[in-house]
Amino acid sequence: MGILFVLIFWAVIFLLLSLVSGLLTLPFTYFLCKEQRKRRMILSFFTPGVALFTYAASSLVAMITIAIILGTDIGIGDS
């Protein structure tokens, strides 16, 4: 139960952080880009979320790899 709670907690934190980051980039993109504005606004909104998801996924893979090699706990929760 502890590990699931920690994973859900961090997923919510990353979701909120990527949403806020995406919303902060929209005004800059709107005012700075004259051509292909709609495409660039969509790209600027999704880029922080993709970056945070990539970071979270690669961190989880690295923790699992280290846990398998060293034979230790993966580092989240209390297992």
Buried (B, 14 or more C-beta within 10 A) or exposed (E): EEEEEBBEEBEEEBEEEBEEBBEEBEEEBEEEBEEEEEEBBEBBBEBBBEEBBEEBEEEBEEBEEEEEEEEEEBBBEEE
